[in-house]
Amino acid sequence: MNPYQIGVVLVLLSAVFFGIMPIFALYAYEGGASVNTLLLMRFSIATVLFFLYILIKREAFAIKAKHFLFLFILGGIFYTLQSLFYFSSVQYIPASLAVLIFYTYPIYVVLLSYWVDKEKLNRQIIFSILLSIIGLSMVVGTSFNAINHLGVLLAVGAALVYSGYTVLGSRVVKQLPAVITSAFVSLFATVSLLIMGLARHELELDLELQAWVAIAVIAVLSTVVSMFTYFRGLELVGSTKTAILSMVEPLITIGLSVILFHDKLTVSQLIGGVGVLTGAVLVVLSHRPEPAPKEISSVVIKRG
């Protein structure tokens, strides 16, 4: 395979590994894990693996005081909250709905960029926003009374917080290597979750084997491996194509939710889901011109 084809495969692998994450979260919950315990173990394992990689590869890096502040905000606040909201949402609503609601985040990224960076909103972006809003209303509106409102709010909250993480992260990752950013984001998320878990007495390590296996899969495949394959693929195919290929992620989650947990989406919800994802793709295509392969667009900073 040529480098471009390798890049496509790597991005698709990353999307698959990210897509299985909420599914294995449900298995972890069945095995006795709380949201806080699951996330603490996930980021603890990921942090160790990231820093081991840095030591083995002898990655050279210099971090200024302002970088530490930004990395703390990214990992200790934004990413911690986003993870808590997203992983909590699947306790109340099907993973298929949670991932579709979450994938409205490119819309919030564009609106936040418009507010913060004064980026212009062209007609295609406005159409994309309207399409995603209509799609989202079809996803949750057709049976809103039957859907747990807290789960919907948590999924929306995750998307909103992730948009802030994305806009800030796009600035940090241009100044630091991706693996360094990922390592410190994971580290600060671990610290925040540990403090939160101890304060709320929510840490429980007496889990069933099923929970530990699920946590290991999430930490290794859905965090470390998925991020390495994502960023390597990004270098080979560019940010716009990477963002579009990553739309496979919600399809993987929805497919596995239907197969393993018998989640059901109505025809109207499926049409709405197509609208949400189409709107997200159009936002990516119209947000800005395709940058050089190693430059990372603000729409495609990947989850840690």
C-alpha positions in Angstrom: 0.0 0.0 0.0 1.1 3.5 -0.7 1.4 6.1 2.2 -2.1 7.6 1.5 -3.8 4.2 1.7 -1.9 3.4 4.9 -3.1 6.7 6.3 -6.7 5.9 5.4 -6.4 2.5 7.1 -4.9 4.0 10.2 -7.6 6.7 10.5 -10.3 4.0 10.0 -8.7 1.8 12.7 -8.7 4.8 15.1 -12.3 5.4 14.4 -13.2 1.8 15.1 -11.3 1.8 18.4 -12.9 5.0 19.5 -16.3 3.7 18.3 -16.1 0.6 20.6 -15.4 2.8 23.6 -19.0 3.4 24.9 -19.8 -0.2 24.2 -17.0 -1.4 26.5 -18.0 1.2 29.0 -21.4 -0.5 29.4 -19.6 -3.8 30.0 -17.5 -2.1 32.6 -20.6 -0.8 34.4 -22.1 -4.3 34.3 -18.9 -5.5 36.0 -19.4 -3.0 38.9 -17.3 0.0 37.7 -18.5 3.5 38.4 -18.0 6.3 35.9 -15.3 7.8 38.0 -13.5 4.5 38.6 -13.6 3.6 34.9 -12.2 7.0 33.8 -9.5 7.1 36.5 -8.3 3.6 35.5 -8.5 4.5 31.8 -6.4 7.6 32.1 -4.0 6.1 34.7 -3.1 3.3 32.3 -3.0 5.6 29.3 -0.7 8.0 31.2 1.8 5.3 32.1 1.8 4.0 28.5 2.3 7.4 27.0 5.2 8.3 29.2 6.8 4.9 28.7 6.6 5.5 25.0 8.2 9.0 25.5 11.0 7.5 27.5 11.7 4.6 25.1 11.6 6.9 22.1 13.6 9.5 24.0 11.2 12.2 22.8 12.8 15.6 23.4 10.5 18.3 24.5 10.5 21.6 26.3 7.3 22.8 28.1 6.9 26.4 29.2 4.9 27.5 32.2 2.0 28.6 30.0 2.0 25.2 28.3 1.5 23.5 31.7 -1.4 25.9 32.4 -3.0 25.1 29.0 -2.4 21.4 29.4 -3.9 21.5 32.9 -7.0 23.3 31.6 -7.3 20.8 28.7 -6.8 17.6 30.7 -7.8 18.6 34.3 -10.9 20.5 33.4 -12.2 20.3 29.8 -11.3 16.6 29.1 -12.3 15.4 32.5 -15.7 17.1 32.3 -16.2 15.9 28.7 -15.4 12.3 29.6 -17.6 12.4 32.7 -20.5 13.8 30.8 -20.2 11.4 27.8 -19.6 8.2 29.8 -22.4 9.1 32.2 -24.8 9.7 29.3 -24.7 6.1 28.2 -25.9 5.1 31.6 -29.2 6.8 30.9 -29.7 6.7 27.1 -28.6 4.1 24.5 -25.0 4.5 23.2 -26.4 4.9 19.7 -28.3 8.1 20.7 -25.4 9.4 22.9 -22.9 9.2 20.1 -25.2 10.9 17.6 -25.9 13.8 20.0 -22.2 14.1 20.8 -21.4 14.3 17.1 -23.0 17.7 16.9 -19.8 19.1 18.4 -18.3 20.3 15.0 -21.2 22.8 15.0 -20.3 24.2 18.4 -16.6 24.3 17.3 -17.6 26.5 14.4 -19.8 28.8 16.5 -17.1 29.1 19.2 -14.5 29.8 16.5 -16.8 32.5 15.1 -17.1 34.1 18.6 -13.4 33.7 19.7 -11.5 34.0 16.4 -14.0 36.0 14.5 -14.1 33.4 11.7 -16.7 34.1 9.1 -19.8 31.9 8.7 -20.5 31.3 5.0 -23.7 29.9 3.5 -22.6 26.3 3.5 -21.7 26.5 7.2 -25.0 28.1 8.1 -26.8 25.4 6.1 -24.7 22.7 7.8 -25.6 24.1 11.2 -29.3 24.1 10.4 -29.1 20.6 8.9 -27.5 19.3 12.1 -30.0 21.1 14.3 -32.9 19.6 12.4 -31.3 16.2 12.5 -30.7 16.4 16.2 -34.3 17.4 16.8 -35.4 14.3 14.8 -33.0 12.1 16.9 -34.4 13.2 20.3 -37.7 14.9 19.4 -39.6 12.0 18.0 -39.8 10.2 21.3 -38.5 12.9 23.7 -40.9 11.9 26.4 -39.6 8.4 26.3 -35.9 9.4 26.4 -34.2 10.1 29.7 -33.7 13.9 29.7 -30.7 13.8 31.9 -28.9 11.4 29.5 -29.6 13.8 26.6 -28.4 16.8 28.6 -25.2 15.0 29.5 -24.5 14.1 25.9 -25.1 17.7 24.8 -22.9 18.9 27.7 -20.1 16.5 26.5 -20.4 18.0 23.0 -20.3 21.6 24.3 -17.3 21.0 26.6 -15.5 19.1 23.8 -15.9 22.0 21.5 -14.0 24.2 24.0 -11.4 21.4 24.4 -11.0 21.3 20.6 -10.6 25.1 20.1 -8.0 25.4 22.9 -6.3 22.1 21.9 -5.8 23.3 18.4 -3.6 26.1 19.7 -1.6 23.8 22.1 -0.9 21.0 19.7 0.7 23.4 17.3 3.3 24.2 19.9 3.9 20.7 21.3 4.2 17.2 19.8 0.9 15.3 19.8 2.2 12.5 22.0 3.4 15.0 24.6 0.1 16.8 24.6 -1.7 13.5 24.9 0.5 12.3 27.8 0.0 15.5 29.8 -3.7 15.7 29.1 -4.1 12.1 30.4 -1.9 12.9 33.4 -3.9 16.0 34.4 -7.2 14.1 33.8 -6.0 11.3 36.1 -5.1 13.8 38.9 -8.5 15.5 38.6 -10.4 12.2 38.6 -8.4 10.9 41.6 -9.2 14.0 43.6 -12.8 13.9 42.6 -13.1 10.2 43.3 -11.6 10.5 46.8 -13.7 13.5 47.7 -16.9 11.8 46.7 -15.9 8.4 47.9 -16.7 6.9 44.5 -13.5 4.8 43.8 -14.2 1.1 43.9 -11.5 -1.3 42.8 -13.2 -4.5 43.8 -14.5 -5.1 40.3 -15.4 -8.2 38.3 -13.0 -9.5 35.7 -15.4 -8.3 33.0 -15.0 -4.7 34.2 -11.2 -4.9 34.3 -11.0 -6.4 30.7 -13.4 -3.6 29.5 -11.3 -0.9 31.2 -8.1 -2.4 29.7 -9.6 -2.4 26.2 -10.7 1.3 26.6 -7.3 2.4 28.0 -5.1 0.5 25.5 -7.2 0.3 22.3 -9.6 3.2 22.6 -7.1 5.7 24.1 -3.4 5.0 23.4 -3.6 2.9 20.1 -6.4 5.0 18.7 -4.6 8.2 19.3 -1.3 7.0 17.7 -3.1 5.6 14.6 -5.2 8.8 14.4 -2.3 11.2 14.5 -0.2 9.1 12.2 -3.0 8.8 9.7 -3.6 12.6 10.0 0.0 13.2 8.9 -0.5 11.0 5.8 -3.9 12.1 4.6 -4.5 15.6 5.9 -7.0 17.0 8.3 -10.1 17.3 6.2 -10.0 13.7 4.9 -9.2 12.5 8.4 -12.2 14.3 9.9 -14.5 12.8 7.3 -13.1 9.3 7.7 -13.5 9.6 11.5 -17.3 9.8 10.9 -17.1 6.0 10.8 -16.9 6.2 14.6 -20.6 6.8 15.4 -21.6 4.2 12.8 -19.5 1.6 14.6 -21.0 2.6 18.0 -24.6 2.5 16.6 -24.0 -0.8 14.8 -22.6 -2.5 17.9 -25.3 -1.0 20.1 -27.9 -2.6 17.9 -26.2 -6.0 17.7 -25.0 -6.4 21.3 -27.6 -4.4 23.3 -30.6 -4.5 20.9 -30.9 -0.7 20.8 -33.5 0.4 18.3 -33.6 3.6 16.3 -36.8 4.6 14.6 -36.8 5.6 10.9 -37.1 9.2 11.9 -34.2 8.9 14.2 -32.1 7.3 11.5 -32.9 10.1 9.1 -32.0 12.6 11.8 -28.8 10.8 12.5 -27.9 11.0 8.8 -28.6 14.7 9.0 -26.4 15.2 12.0 -23.4 13.4 10.5 -24.0 15.1 7.0 -24.0 18.5 8.7 -20.8 17.6 10.6 -19.1 16.5 7.3 -20.2 19.7 5.5 -18.9 21.8 8.4 -15.5 20.1 8.1 -15.4 20.7 4.3 -16.4 24.3 4.5 -14.6 25.3 7.8 -11.3 26.2 6.2 -9.0 25.1 3.3 -7.1 21.9 3.5 -3.9 22.7 5.5 -0.5 21.1 5.1 -0.6 17.4 6.2 1.1 18.1 9.6 -1.1 21.1 10.5 -4.1 20.1 12.6 -7.4 21.8 12.0 -9.4 23.0 15.0 -12.2 20.7 14.0 -10.2 17.5 14.2 -8.4 17.5 17.5 -9.1 13.9 18.6 -10.3 12.7 21.9 -7.7 11.5 24.3 
